[in-house]
C-alpha cells in the first residue's frame, strides 16, 4: 500500500489556498483508496475544513508534528495514545501552547527584540496579513502545540538561539517562524508509518513538501518530493541527493509528482503482487 504524506501551504495549496491544480491527482488517490495524510503547520480546526472539502478520511498531523489525529476505528488494533476526543484517537507529541507563549514572551522581554506571534494578533490582523477570510484566520488562532511568529526587528539567529535555550525547537516555514517543543513532522510521520505497517502487509511512503520545515517529513519517507515555491524556485537549504525535485509550483508540482511518481509505484507494486 502506498501512503502519501503531504504538506499543505505552498504544496497542496497555492498562495490563494486553492488546491484546484491538484484535483486530478487527488481523485486518482481517492479512487485507489490510497491514504493521504495531511502533515501541516495548520491547526486541527483548519485541516478539518480541507478534509471535509476533499473527502479525505485518513489520519492527519497538526502544527508541525504537535499531534496526530486518527479517526475512531481507523486502525483495528490497540496502540499507545494520549486521549480520545471528538471522534479521534489523539497522540500528543508537542508542548502546550501556553508554555510556548510564555517562552516567546520571556525572550521578547529579555532581548528587547520586536517579535509578534499569532497569539498577539487579532483574527482580523492575521486575515489581512495572510490573505485569509476572517473566519479562516479564527481557525488559525486555535493553536495547541505550535506558535507562529514573525520577527519585525531583531537578530534572527540570536532569537532562535534564545528560544532553543528555553528547550524549544524553532523552524522557518514559508512565511513565518514556528515555535514548538521537542518534536517535528518527521517524528509524527514515523509513528504513523509504524501504525500503517501493522495495518498493511507492505507499505511505501511518499512525502511532498516545499520548504525547510518539511525536511523532517522528507527524511522520514521512502520517496521524498519537493515542489517549487511560488517564486518558481526550490528551497536551496534542503539537502539530500535522493530528493525528487519536480518542476511544478505548489499544487501543480504536487499533481505532477502524484501522476508520475505514485503511478509508477502503483504499477511496480501491482507487478510484485503487493498492492492492495
C-alpha positions as YAML, in Angstrom:
chain: A
units: angstrom
residues:
- id: 1
  name: UNK
  ca: [0.00, 0.00, 0.00]
- id: 2
  name: UNK
  ca: [1.22, 3.49, -0.86]
- id: 3
  name: UNK
  ca: [0.85, 6.18, 1.81]
- id: 4
  name: UNK
  ca: [1.11, 9.85, 0.81]
- id: 5
  name: UNK
  ca: [2.21, 12.35, 3.47]
- id: 6
  name: UNK
  ca: [1.79, 15.92, 2.30]
- id: 7
  name: UNK
  ca: [2.35, 19.47, 3.47]
- id: 8
  name: UNK
  ca: [-0.48, 21.90, 2.71]
- id: 9
  name: UNK
  ca: [0.56, 25.57, 2.38]
- id: 10
  name: UNK
  ca: [2.69, 26.06, -0.71]
- id: 11
  name: UNK
  ca: [2.48, 22.37, -1.56]
- id: 12
  name: UNK
  ca: [-1.04, 21.02, -1.98]
- id: 13
  name: UNK
  ca: [-2.39, 24.58, -1.64]
- id: 14
  name: UNK
  ca: [-1.29, 27.58, -3.71]
- id: 15
  name: UNK
  ca: [-0.92, 31.15, -2.48]
- id: 16
  name: UNK
  ca: [-4.69, 31.65, -2.61]
- id: 17
  name: UNK
  ca: [-5.14, 28.45, -0.54]
- id: 18
  name: UNK
  ca: [-6.64, 26.61, -3.50]
- id: 19
  name: UNK
  ca: [-5.80, 23.01, -4.44]
- id: 20
  name: UNK
  ca: [-7.67, 23.09, -7.75]
- id: 21
  name: UNK
  ca: [-4.49, 22.36, -9.73]
- id: 22
  name: UNK
  ca: [-4.04, 19.11, -7.77]
- id: 23
  name: UNK
  ca: [-7.61, 17.82, -8.03]
- id: 24
  name: UNK
  ca: [-6.89, 15.37, -10.85]
- id: 25
  name: UNK
  ca: [-4.18, 13.58, -8.87]
- id: 26
  name: UNK
  ca: [-6.24, 13.69, -5.68]
- id: 27
  name: UNK
  ca: [-9.05, 11.91, -7.49]
- id: 28
  name: UNK
  ca: [-6.61, 9.19, -8.55]
- id: 29
  name: UNK
  ca: [-5.63, 8.61, -4.92]
- id: 30
  name: UNK
  ca: [-9.22, 8.60, -3.70]
- id: 31
  name: UNK
  ca: [-10.31, 6.10, -6.35]
- id: 32
  name: UNK
  ca: [-7.37, 3.84, -5.47]
- id: 33
  name: UNK
  ca: [-8.11, 4.17, -1.72]
- id: 34
  name: UNK
  ca: [-4.56, 5.38, -1.11]
- id: 35
  name: UNK
  ca: [-4.29, 7.16, 2.26]
- id: 36
  name: UNK
  ca: [-3.50, 10.87, 2.09]
- id: 37
  name: UNK
  ca: [-2.09, 12.18, 5.36]
- id: 38
  name: UNK
  ca: [-2.02, 15.96, 5.76]
- id: 39
  name: UNK
  ca: [1.13, 16.95, 7.66]
- id: 40
  name: UNK
  ca: [1.00, 20.68, 8.17]
- id: 41
  name: UNK
  ca: [1.65, 23.65, 10.42]
- id: 42
  name: UNK
  ca: [-2.09, 24.26, 10.32]
- id: 43
  name: UNK
  ca: [-4.35, 23.66, 13.32]
- id: 44
  name: UNK
  ca: [-6.80, 20.80, 13.70]
- id: 45
  name: UNK
  ca: [-9.68, 23.21, 13.00]
- id: 46
  name: UNK
  ca: [-8.08, 24.38, 9.75]
- id: 47
  name: UNK
  ca: [-7.20, 20.90, 8.50]
- id: 48
  name: UNK
  ca: [-10.70, 19.58, 9.16]
- id: 49
  name: UNK
  ca: [-12.04, 22.09, 6.65]
- id: 50
  name: UNK
  ca: [-9.86, 20.64, 3.87]
- id: 51
  name: UNK
  ca: [-10.57, 17.04, 4.92]
- id: 52
  name: UNK
  ca: [-14.30, 17.67, 4.55]
- id: 53
  name: UNK
  ca: [-13.94, 19.59, 1.30]
- id: 54
  name: UNK
  ca: [-11.68, 16.97, -0.31]
- id: 55
  name: UNK
  ca: [-13.35, 13.91, 1.26]
- id: 56
  name: UNK
  ca: [-10.11, 12.72, 2.87]
- id: 57
  name: UNK
  ca: [-10.91, 10.17, 5.63]
- id: 58
  name: UNK
  ca: [-7.36, 9.48, 6.80]
- id: 59
  name: UNK
  ca: [-5.34, 10.50, 9.88]
- id: 60
  name: UNK
  ca: [-3.63, 13.88, 9.91]
- id: 61
  name: UNK
  ca: [-0.73, 15.62, 11.63]
- id: 62
  name: UNK
  ca: [-1.21, 19.13, 13.00]
- id: 63
  name: UNK
  ca: [1.03, 22.06, 13.92]
- id: 64
  name: UNK
  ca: [4.36, 20.74, 12.64]
- id: 65
  name: UNK
  ca: [4.08, 17.38, 14.38]
- id: 66
  name: UNK
  ca: [2.44, 18.62, 17.57]
- id: 67
  name: UNK
  ca: [-0.17, 15.87, 17.49]
- id: 68
  name: UNK
  ca: [-1.58, 13.06, 15.36]
- id: 69
  name: UNK
  ca: [-5.35, 12.82, 14.96]
- id: 70
  name: UNK
  ca: [-6.62, 9.37, 13.99]
- id: 71
  name: UNK
  ca: [-10.33, 8.87, 13.21]
- id: 72
  name: UNK
  ca: [-12.01, 6.44, 15.59]
- id: 73
  name: UNK
  ca: [-11.72, 2.78, 14.48]
- id: 74
  name: UNK
  ca: [-9.36, 3.67, 11.62]
- id: 75
  name: UNK
  ca: [-6.89, 1.13, 13.00]
- id: 76
  name: UNK
  ca: [-8.49, -2.02, 14.37]
- id: 77
  name: UNK
  ca: [-5.64, -2.82, 16.76]
- id: 78
  name: UNK
  ca: [-4.69, -1.08, 20.01]
- id: 79
  name: UNK
  ca: [-1.83, 1.41, 20.18]
- id: 80
  name: UNK
  ca: [-0.47, 4.00, 22.59]
- id: 81
  name: UNK
  ca: [-2.27, 7.32, 22.58]
- id: 82
  name: UNK
  ca: [-2.84, 10.35, 24.78]
- id: 83
  name: UNK
  ca: [-6.63, 10.64, 24.71]
- id: 84
  name: UNK
  ca: [-9.82, 10.08, 22.74]
- id: 85
  name: UNK
  ca: [-11.87, 13.14, 21.92]
- id: 86
  name: UNK
  ca: [-14.26, 14.42, 19.26]
- id: 87
  name: UNK
  ca: [-14.25, 11.20, 17.26]
- id: 88
  name: UNK
  ca: [-10.44, 10.96, 17.21]
- id: 89
  name: UNK
  ca: [-7.76, 8.97, 18.94]
- id: 90
  name: UNK
  ca: [-5.07, 11.57, 19.62]
- id: 91
  name: UNK
  ca: [-1.33, 11.09, 20.01]
- id: 92
  name: UNK
  ca: [0.07, 14.29, 21.50]
- id: 93
  name: UNK
  ca: [3.76, 14.93, 20.89]
- id: 94
  name: UNK
  ca: [4.19, 18.68, 21.30]
- id: 95
  name: UNK
  ca: [4.44, 21.24, 24.07]
- id: 96
  name: UNK
  ca: [1.34, 23.01, 25.40]
- id: 97
  name: UNK
  ca: [0.63, 26.30, 23.63]
- id: 98
  name: UNK
  ca: [0.59, 28.29, 26.89]
- id: 99
  name: UNK
  ca: [4.20, 27.25, 27.58]
- id: 100
  name: UNK
  ca: [5.26, 28.28, 24.08]
- id: 101
  name: UNK
  ca: [3.63, 31.67, 24.51]
- id: 102
  name: UNK
  ca: [5.33, 32.14, 27.87]
- id: 103
  name: UNK
  ca: [8.75, 31.34, 26.39]
- id: 104
  name: UNK
  ca: [8.25, 33.72, 23.46]
- id: 105
  name: UNK
  ca: [7.22, 36.50, 25.86]
- id: 106
  name: UNK
  ca: [10.29, 35.81, 28.02]
- id: 107
  name: UNK
  ca: [12.67, 36.02, 25.06]
- id: 108
  name: UNK
  ca: [10.98, 39.17, 23.79]
- id: 109
  name: UNK
  ca: [11.30, 40.86, 27.18]
- id: 110
  name: UNK
  ca: [14.87, 39.67, 27.73]
- id: 111
  name: UNK
  ca: [16.18, 40.66, 24.30]
- id: 112
  name: UNK
  ca: [14.13, 43.74, 23.55]
- id: 113
  name: UNK
  ca: [13.54, 42.42, 20.03]
- id: 114
  name: UNK
  ca: [10.25, 43.15, 18.29]
- id: 115
  name: UNK
  ca: [8.62, 39.73, 17.85]
- id: 116
  name: UNK
  ca: [4.93, 39.21, 17.15]
- id: 117
  name: UNK
  ca: [3.09, 35.90, 17.34]
- id: 118
  name: UNK
  ca: [-0.37, 34.81, 16.32]
- id: 119
  name: UNK
  ca: [-1.31, 34.98, 20.00]
- id: 120
  name: UNK
  ca: [-0.59, 38.73, 19.91]
- id: 121
  name: UNK
  ca: [-2.74, 39.33, 16.85]
- id: 122
  name: UNK
  ca: [-6.46, 39.51, 16.24]
- id: 123
  name: UNK
  ca: [-8.13, 37.28, 13.68]
- id: 124
  name: UNK
  ca: [-8.67, 40.38, 11.53]
- id: 125
  name: UNK
  ca: [-4.94, 41.21, 11.60]
- id: 126
  name: UNK
  ca: [-3.98, 37.65, 10.68]
- id: 127
  name: UNK
  ca: [-6.56, 37.62, 7.89]
- id: 128
  name: UNK
  ca: [-5.20, 40.85, 6.42]
- id: 129
  name: UNK
  ca: [-1.58, 39.71, 6.62]
- id: 130
  name: UNK
  ca: [-2.17, 36.20, 5.24]
- id: 131
  name: UNK
  ca: [-4.88, 36.95, 2.68]
- id: 132
  name: UNK
  ca: [-7.43, 34.83, 4.55]
- id: 133
  name: UNK
  ca: [-11.11, 35.31, 5.32]
- id: 134
  name: UNK
  ca: [-11.53, 36.31, 8.96]
- id: 135
  name: UNK
  ca: [-13.36, 33.04, 9.62]
- id: 136
  name: UNK
  ca: [-10.29, 31.10, 8.43]
- id: 137
  name: UNK
  ca: [-7.96, 33.28, 10.49]
- id: 138
  name: UNK
  ca: [-10.02, 32.46, 13.57]
- id: 139
  name: UNK
  ca: [-9.37, 28.76, 12.91]
- id: 140
  name: UNK
  ca: [-5.63, 29.51, 12.54]
- id: 141
  name: UNK
  ca: [-5.64, 31.06, 16.02]
- id: 142
  name: UNK
  ca: [-6.89, 27.84, 17.62]
- id: 143
  name: UNK
  ca: [-3.35, 26.72, 18.29]
- id: 144
  name: UNK
  ca: [-2.47, 23.97, 20.75]
- id: 145
  name: UNK
  ca: [1.14, 22.91, 20.09]
- id: 146
  name: UNK
  ca: [2.88, 25.46, 17.85]
- id: 147
  name: UNK
  ca: [3.18, 29.26, 17.97]
- id: 148
  name: UNK
  ca: [3.56, 31.10, 14.70]
- id: 149
  name: UNK
  ca: [5.63, 34.27, 14.91]
- id: 150
  name: UNK
  ca: [7.33, 36.93, 12.82]
- id: 151
  name: UNK
  ca: [10.42, 38.97, 13.61]
- id: 152
  name: UNK
  ca: [9.72, 42.64, 12.98]
- id: 153
  name: UNK
  ca: [13.04, 43.81, 14.35]
- id: 154
  name: UNK
  ca: [15.95, 41.84, 15.77]
- id: 155
  name: UNK
  ca: [18.73, 39.36, 15.08]
- id: 156
  name: UNK
  ca: [17.09, 36.20, 13.74]
- id: 157
  name: UNK
  ca: [19.95, 33.88, 14.69]
- id: 158
  name: UNK
  ca: [20.05, 35.29, 18.22]
- id: 159
  name: UNK
  ca: [16.30, 34.90, 18.66]
- id: 160
  name: UNK
  ca: [16.47, 31.28, 17.53]
- id: 161
  name: UNK
  ca: [19.36, 30.69, 19.94]
- id: 162
  name: UNK
  ca: [17.47, 32.22, 22.88]
- id: 163
  name: UNK
  ca: [14.39, 30.11, 22.16]
- id: 164
  name: UNK
  ca: [16.49, 26.96, 21.96]
- id: 165
  name: UNK
  ca: [17.97, 27.83, 25.34]
- id: 166
  name: UNK
  ca: [14.40, 27.59, 26.63]
- id: 167
  name: UNK
  ca: [14.41, 23.96, 25.46]
- id: 168
  name: UNK
  ca: [12.23, 24.62, 22.44]
- id: 169
  name: UNK
  ca: [12.53, 23.98, 18.71]
- id: 170
  name: UNK
  ca: [12.31, 26.78, 16.16]
- id: 171
  name: UNK
  ca: [11.91, 26.29, 12.44]
- id: 172
  name: UNK
  ca: [11.02, 28.50, 9.50]
- id: 173
  name: UNK
  ca: [8.14, 27.82, 7.14]
- id: 174
  name: UNK
  ca: [7.16, 29.72, 4.03]
- id: 175
  name: UNK
  ca: [6.18, 33.00, 5.70]
- id: 176
  name: UNK
  ca: [6.74, 32.62, 9.43]
- id: 177
  name: UNK
  ca: [8.82, 31.03, 12.13]
- id: 178
  name: UNK
  ca: [7.26, 28.24, 14.16]
- id: 179
  name: UNK
  ca: [7.99, 27.65, 17.83]
- id: 180
  name: UNK
  ca: [7.33, 24.17, 19.21]
- id: 181
  name: UNK
  ca: [8.55, 21.56, 21.66]
- id: 182
  name: UNK
  ca: [10.87, 18.63, 21.08]
- id: 183
  name: UNK
  ca: [9.10, 17.25, 18.03]
- id: 184
  name: UNK
  ca: [8.76, 17.81, 14.31]
- id: 185
  name: UNK
  ca: [6.87, 16.49, 11.30]
- id: 186
  name: UNK
  ca: [9.28, 13.57, 10.94]
- id: 187
  name: UNK
  ca: [8.61, 12.17, 14.42]
- id: 188
  name: UNK
  ca: [4.86, 12.13, 13.74]
- id: 189
  name: UNK
  ca: [5.32, 10.65, 10.25]
- id: 190
  name: UNK
  ca: [7.40, 7.79, 11.65]
- id: 191
  name: UNK
  ca: [4.80, 6.98, 14.29]
- id: 192
  name: UNK
  ca: [2.01, 6.87, 11.73]
- id: 193
  name: UNK
  ca: [4.18, 4.84, 9.37]
- id: 194
  name: UNK
  ca: [4.59, 2.19, 12.07]
- id: 195
  name: UNK
  ca: [0.82, 2.07, 12.54]
- id: 196
  name: UNK
  ca: [0.21, 1.78, 8.79]
- id: 197
  name: UNK
  ca: [2.80, -1.02, 8.69]
- id: 198
  name: UNK
  ca: [0.67, -3.00, 11.13]
- id: 199
  name: UNK
  ca: [-2.45, -2.39, 9.04]
- id: 200
  name: UNK
  ca: [-0.93, -3.37, 5.68]
- id: 201
  name: UNK
  ca: [1.46, -6.16, 4.76]
- id: 202
  name: UNK
  ca: [3.70, -3.86, 2.71]
- id: 203
  name: UNK
  ca: [3.81, -0.06, 2.52]
- id: 204
  name: UNK
  ca: [5.74, 2.50, 0.53]
- id: 205
  name: UNK
  ca: [5.68, 6.09, 1.85]
- id: 206
  name: UNK
  ca: [5.83, 9.22, -0.28]
- id: 207
  name: UNK
  ca: [6.25, 12.69, 1.19]
- id: 208
  name: UNK
  ca: [5.68, 16.02, -0.55]
- id: 209
  name: UNK
  ca: [6.78, 19.44, 0.73]
- id: 210
  name: UNK
  ca: [8.07, 22.82, -0.35]
- id: 211
  name: UNK
  ca: [10.19, 24.38, 2.44]
- id: 212
  name: UNK
  ca: [12.84, 23.80, 5.08]
- id: 213
  name: UNK
  ca: [10.30, 22.89, 7.78]
- id: 214
  name: UNK
  ca: [9.31, 19.93, 5.59]
- id: 215
  name: UNK
  ca: [12.81, 18.44, 5.77]
- id: 216
  name: UNK
  ca: [11.96, 16.15, 8.76]
- id: 217
  name: UNK
  ca: [8.95, 14.86, 6.81]
- id: 218
  name: UNK
  ca: [11.07, 14.22, 3.71]
- id: 219
  name: UNK
  ca: [13.72, 12.41, 5.75]
- id: 220
  name: UNK
  ca: [11.08, 10.09, 7.23]
- id: 221
  name: UNK
  ca: [9.62, 8.72, 3.95]
- id: 222
  name: UNK
  ca: [10.78, 6.32, 1.27]
- id: 223
  name: UNK
  ca: [10.24, 8.74, -1.62]
- id: 224
  name: UNK
  ca: [10.78, 12.44, -0.75]
- id: 225
  name: UNK
  ca: [9.47, 15.05, -3.20]
- id: 226
  name: UNK
  ca: [9.95, 18.82, -3.34]
- id: 227
  name: UNK
  ca: [7.68, 21.10, -5.35]
- id: 228
  name: UNK
  ca: [8.71, 24.59, -6.38]
- id: 229
  name: UNK
  ca: [7.76, 27.61, -4.28]
- id: 230
  name: UNK
  ca: [5.66, 30.47, -5.59]
- id: 231
  name: UNK
  ca: [8.85, 32.22, -6.78]
- id: 232
  name: UNK
  ca: [9.49, 29.32, -9.15]
- id: 233
  name: UNK
  ca: [12.48, 28.03, -7.18]
- id: 234
  name: UNK
  ca: [13.19, 25.03, -5.00]
- id: 235
  name: UNK
  ca: [14.39, 25.90, -1.48]
- id: 236
  name: UNK
  ca: [18.18, 25.93, -1.61]
- id: 237
  name: UNK
  ca: [18.67, 24.97, 2.04]
- id: 238
  name: UNK
  ca: [17.26, 21.43, 1.76]
- id: 239
  name: UNK
  ca: [20.00, 18.82, 1.25]
- id: 240
  name: UNK
  ca: [19.54, 15.26, 0.10]
- id: 241
  name: UNK
  ca: [20.59, 13.61, -3.13]
- id: 242
  name: UNK
  ca: [17.60, 11.27, -3.09]
- id: 243
  name: UNK
  ca: [15.02, 14.08, -3.01]
- id: 244
  name: UNK
  ca: [12.99, 14.32, -6.20]
- id: 245
  name: UNK
  ca: [12.54, 17.93, -7.28]
- id: 246
  name: UNK
  ca: [9.59, 18.39, -9.61]
- id: 247
  name: UNK
  ca: [9.20, 21.39, -11.91]
- id: 248
  name: UNK
  ca: [5.68, 22.46, -10.98]
- id: 249
  name: UNK
  ca: [4.90, 25.18, -8.43]
- id: 250
  name: UNK
  ca: [2.80, 24.19, -5.40]
- id: 251
  name: UNK
  ca: [-0.25, 22.11, -6.32]
- id: 252
  name: UNK
  ca: [0.80, 21.88, -9.97]
- id: 253
  name: UNK
  ca: [4.02, 20.24, -8.83]
- id: 254
  name: UNK
  ca: [2.02, 18.08, -6.43]
- id: 255
  name: UNK
  ca: [-0.19, 16.92, -9.27]
- id: 256
  name: UNK
  ca: [2.90, 16.17, -11.38]
- id: 257
  name: UNK
  ca: [4.51, 14.18, -8.56]
- id: 258
  name: UNK
  ca: [1.42, 12.08, -7.87]
- id: 259
  name: UNK
  ca: [0.62, 11.38, -11.52]
- id: 260
  name: UNK
  ca: [4.19, 10.34, -12.29]
- id: 261
  name: UNK
  ca: [5.83, 9.01, -9.13]
- id: 262
  name: UNK
  ca: [2.80, 7.47, -7.45]
- id: 263
  name: UNK
  ca: [1.54, 5.83, -10.60]
- id: 264
  name: UNK
  ca: [4.98, 4.26, -11.12]
- id: 265
  name: UNK
  ca: [4.87, 2.96, -7.55]
- id: 266
  name: UNK
  ca: [1.37, 1.58, -8.04]
- id: 267
  name: UNK
  ca: [2.39, -0.27, -11.20]
- id: 268
  name: UNK
  ca: [5.52, -1.62, -9.52]
- id: 269
  name: UNK
  ca: [3.52, -2.94, -6.57]
- id: 270
  name: UNK
  ca: [0.89, -4.43, -8.85]
- id: 271
  name: UNK
  ca: [3.63, -6.28, -10.72]
- id: 272
  name: UNK
  ca: [5.02, -7.59, -7.43]
- id: 273
  name: UNK
  ca: [1.58, -8.54, -6.18]
- id: 274
  name: UNK
  ca: [1.82, -6.37, -3.05]
- id: 275
  name: UNK
  ca: [-0.57, -3.53, -3.83]
- id: 276
  name: UNK
  ca: [-3.88, -3.81, -2.03]
...
